[in-house]
Amino acid sequence: MMKKEMLDIKNFSCGYASKFNIENISFCIPQGSFAGIIGPNGSGKTTLFRGITNELSPLSGIIKVNGHDIRKLRYKERAQRIAVVSQNFEAVNMNVEDYLLLGRIPYQRRLQFFESKKDIEIVNKYMSLTKVDCLKNKLMTEMSGGEQQLANIARALTQEPDLLLLDEPTSQLDISHQVQVLNLIQRLNQQLGLTVLMNIHDLNLAGEYCDYLIMLDSGKIHTQGTPEKVLTYKNIEEVYDTVVVTETNPISKKPVIFLVSEQVLKQNKSSGN
């Protein structure tokens, strides 16, 4: 049975007046996918995210989420369908439980001043799933970066979105917390059937966790497909202008990228290898 398209982008262009634009972007993400957007700095990853959330108005093309044109959705409707975990986060002086309840705002009715029983049940559900329930009374400002990121993801999930967007969710974390966060996202993707689209710099993490990749270069799609198709040495060298070696992880069978320093390249060249 063919999965329905959760995110459908066709001939989409957007950007900034007389500055950088992304152009003619087209791809489809089926429901339940864990997809990643990769590319060097300035390639258009964040610009594309801002287009998907309608923060940047389209210059051309169309974006549909679960069959709905995002331009025709009101703010609350859009927040019910798309949840975003941003790269830049400033901790607020409130406890984790209250912070997660902010994710229920798109569902509040007019003149509703207090959270409902359902809101509390949903917050408890996602605190448990993300394992931040033991931190529910802790202030966000007192938590580590890894704990804050887990709380951010939990709050996004309380919106019960069709699509979860993650903008560099591991950029400021050490390797232990990077793996913890991505294992959580992978688990939620599989257990809940949650559709995930993630901007990520680390190509090895992208290859290990994503099942589909879109590689951007100078505001356009260079290539897209499975990690095995996208993360070839040829594609990486063309887009990143960096010499690499690609191999296969012997356990996961996913692509792994190795860097080669300039010194080693010179030594190999001088030795005729």
N, C-alpha and C positions, 0 to 999 in steps of 0.2 A: 504494500500500500504506500503510495507516494505521500510524503509529508507536505503539508501546506506551507506556503511561504510566509514567514513571520515578518521579515524585513525585505522589502522589494524596492530597490533604487534603480531608476531608469534615466539615463542621460542627464544626470544631475550636475549642476554647476552652482557654486556659491563662493563668496569670499568678501574681500574688503575693497572699498572704492579705490580705484586706480592703484591697488596694491596686489597682494597675492590672491589668486583664485584657484580652486580646484575645478577641473573641467571634465565633462562627459563621463561621470562616474556611473557605472552600472554593475550591480551584483545583487544576488538574492541569497538570503539566509533562511534555510528551512527551520520550522519549529523544532526546538530542542537541540539546536546546534550550539557549539562552543567555538566561535570564530574570533580571529584576531586580525587587527590592522597593524602592519609593520611598515617601516620606512625610515630613512634618516631624518634628522632634525630639518624642519622646513619642507618636508615632503607633502604635508597637508592632512596629517592624521587628526589633529585637534580641530582644524577647520571643518573637516568632514563630520566630526562629532557634533559640532555646533550647528551644522546644517541639519543633521538628523533630529536634533532636539528643537529645531526651528528658531534657535537663538540667532542664526544668520538666515536671512531671507534668501530663497533660491533665485538664481538668475535664470535658470531654465531647468526643466526636468521635473521629476516627481518622486516623492518618498512615501511609501505606504507601510504602516505597521499593522499587522494582522488585518489587512484589507482596508484600512482607514487612512486617507490622505491626511498627513499631519498638519497641513495648512488649514484644514477645515475643522480641526479639533480645538475646542476651548481649552484654556490653560489646565483646568482641573481634569478634563478628559485626557489630555496629553500626559499629565502626571500619573494617571491611573494605568496608562499603557506603557510608558517609558520611565524607568528609574535610572538615575545617573549617580555613579560614585566618582567624584572628581579627584583630580590629582592634587590640587591645592586645597588643603583643609585647615581651618583654624578652629581649634577645640573651643567649645562653649562651656560655660560654667553651669552645667546642669548634669544630673545623674543620667546614667545610661538608659534607664527605663523611660524617663521623660524625653530624652533625646529621640528614642525610637518612636515615641508617640507622635512626634512631628511628622513622621511619614504617613500618618493617617489623615492629615489635613485635607488632601484632595477628596476624601470621602465624607467630610463633614457637611451637614446640611446648614442652611441659613439659620442663624440665631442659635446654633448649637455651640455651647460654651464649654462643655465637658466631654471627655471621651466616653464612648459607649462601652458596654460589656463586650461587644464584638471586637472593638478596637484593642481592648486589653488582652483578649484571648489571642488575637493575631500577633501582638507584640510579644507575648509570652512564647508563642509558637516559634517565632524567628530568633528570639533570644536563646531558646533551647537548641535550635538547629545550628546556630552559629557559635554555640558554646560561650556566649557572653552573659548567660543568666546568672553566673556566680559574681558578675560585676555590676548587676542591675542598680545597686545603690552607690556605686562609685562615681565620682565626678569625672567627666570626660577630660578635664584639664589635668587630672592626676594619673592618667593612663599612659602606657607606652605607645609608641607609634603603631606597633602591630595590633595592640588592643583597640586603639582608636579606629584603625582600618576595618577590623572585624565589626565594630559597632556601626561604622558607616555602611558596610554591606548589609548588616541586619536592618538598619533603617530603610535602605532602599527596598529591601524585600517586603517590608510592611506595607509598601504601596501596592503589593501584589501585581507587579507589572507583567505585560506580555514580553517585554524586552528589557534586559539589564545591560546598561552601558557602563563600562569601566575604563576610566582614563588613567593609564599608567598606574594601576593599583599597587604595584610592588616597587615603585621607583625609589622610595626613601627607606626601604626595609632591608635588613640583612638577609642572608640566604635562608636562614631558618624560618623567619617570618614570611619571606617570599613564598616558600614552599607551603607553609601553613595556610596562607591566604589562597593560593591557587588550588591547593587540595580541597579547600572548602568550596570554592567556586565550582570546581569539577564535580564534587559530590552533589551540590545543589542542582547543577545542570542535569545530572543523571537521575537523581531521586525525584526532583520536582518537574523534570522536563522543561526547565527554564532555558529560554533562549538567551545566549550571552554574546555580546560583541565587545571586544577589549582592545584598546590601544596599548601596545607594549613595545618597549625598546629592545629588550633582551631576546635575541633570536632563538637561543636555546630553550628558554622558558616557553616562547611562542610555539616552537616545534614540538615540545613535549606535551603541552596541555591542550592546544587547539586542534580541532579536527578540520578546520578550513582557514586559509590565510589569504588576505588581500595585501599585496605589496604595492605601496605608493612610491612614486618618484616624480618630484617637481609638479605636484598637483594632479597627476594622472595615475591610473592603474598601470603598473608595469606588468604584473602577472597575478593570477589568483588561482586557487585550487587547494589540494591537500598539502600538508607540510612537505611531503616528499617531492611534490612537483615544484613548489615555490622555493624551498630552501636548498637550491643547488649552488655550487660554487660560482657558476656562470652568472646566475641572477644576482647573487650577492655582490660579486665583484663589479657588475655593471651598475648597480644602484648605489652601493656604498663606496665604490672606488677603493676597495680594500681587498688585499689578497687573503683568501681563506682556504681552508681544507674542510670538506664535508665528509662525514662518516655516518655510520648508523649505530645508535645505541644498542648494544647487544641484548639488553633486557626488554626495553619498550619497543625496539625496532623503529624508533623515531629518529629523524635527522639530528646530528650534532655538528656544531660549527667550531672549528679550531682557528684561532688567529695565528698569523706568522709575522714575527717582528721584522722590521727593516734590516736589522743587523744580520739575522739569520738568512734573509733573502740575499743580502750581499755576499755572505759567506758561501751560500750555495752556488751563486752565480760565478764567483771567483774560482770555485772548485770544479765548475763545469757540470754540476748536478742539475 
